[in-house]
């Protein structure tokens, strides 16, 4: 039995057990039980590629999930939070998603420590809670598997209020050891010295602003590429070998703005990722979203774009001197090309139907345009007839309890 299958079974079993006993547990004055879930089906209309796990047949496995959260109050100002998630996606482990302690030393201060959600994005804390945002799939140009969702560490949050403005400032520090996913592959990743600051502000209860900065040292284990790099280094082609290294430092800048009115909503979010390694190109992404509310229905339209700034391959392997060197040269060029990210733009049209205070149905179609790359589309069965555009169709049910 594979470890992934065991994780999925154990996570589902734990969720089922907590569900069965939630009524009894919730009766405790110190324990609060809540949860959420989603059932999502989708497919793309091009048989030559896959995208975010979707192919040219209907699948429920990519985003369907069930989660339970328990908050236990040890003291009036000390709480333990745990979230358990069961996911149908074979590329994502089920099990404990969050486990941390929260301490309130003062009314305006909050200290947390343990395993927590990495606050990269506007919707970081609720990225798995589809009920909390309009889309079925948040714009993949930002909310992609490039970044990791969890970290082990500590954060300090200061809340403030100044007239019509309220908000918080958060500083955090930690690390991450686990897998990151590019397309359908998982890679062992080590993140050290993860340091960040987040500002959240609210004006008149309906205008929200968020800005954040994150930096860290990283190392991604690309076993096959590392073996080839070692071979290049043994032949003395150090520049080419170093260009295939996924080890260095990244910096992430993020800004978001949203306006929620009774009959419409607007949102914008921007992110830039900078890295000092060749294989991790600089990436700039953003989306603009607008929605019209016809209660209980909301119709929304989103444009999103991701632009990459890949660096040129190394040039220390000579071409034309010998057949062996030519083979090494073309081998390097092929490996380098396969590791490059591609630009991606999309337009999403969707509708949300809130059938109650805790259940919503969604439908959306997204038109994507982009080339083959680790950040976008992957060829299926070595097909090369991709015209660089595809439509993703999705239906979903979101619920909280």
Buried (B, 14 or more C-beta within 10 A) or exposed (E): EEEBEEBBEBBBEBBEEBBEEBEEEEEEEEBBBBBBBBBBBBBBEBBBBBBBBBBBEEBEBBBBBBBBBBBBBEEEEBBBBBBBBBBBBBBBBBBBBBBBBBBBEEEEEBBBBBBBBBBBBBBBBBBBBBBBBBBBBBBBBBBBBBBBBBBBBBBBBEBEEEEEEBBBBBEBBBBBEBBBBBBEEBBEBBBEEBBBBBBBBBBEEEBBBBBBEBBBBBBBEBEEBBEBBEBBBEEEBEBBBBBBBBBBBBBBBBBBBBBBEEEEBBBBBBBBBBBEBBBBBBBBBBBBBBBEBEEEEBBBBBBBBBBBEBBEBBEBBEEEEEEEBBEBBEBBBEBBEEBBBBBBBBEBEBBBEBEEEEBBBBBBBBBBBBBBBBBBBBBBEEEEEBEBBBEBBBBBBBBBE
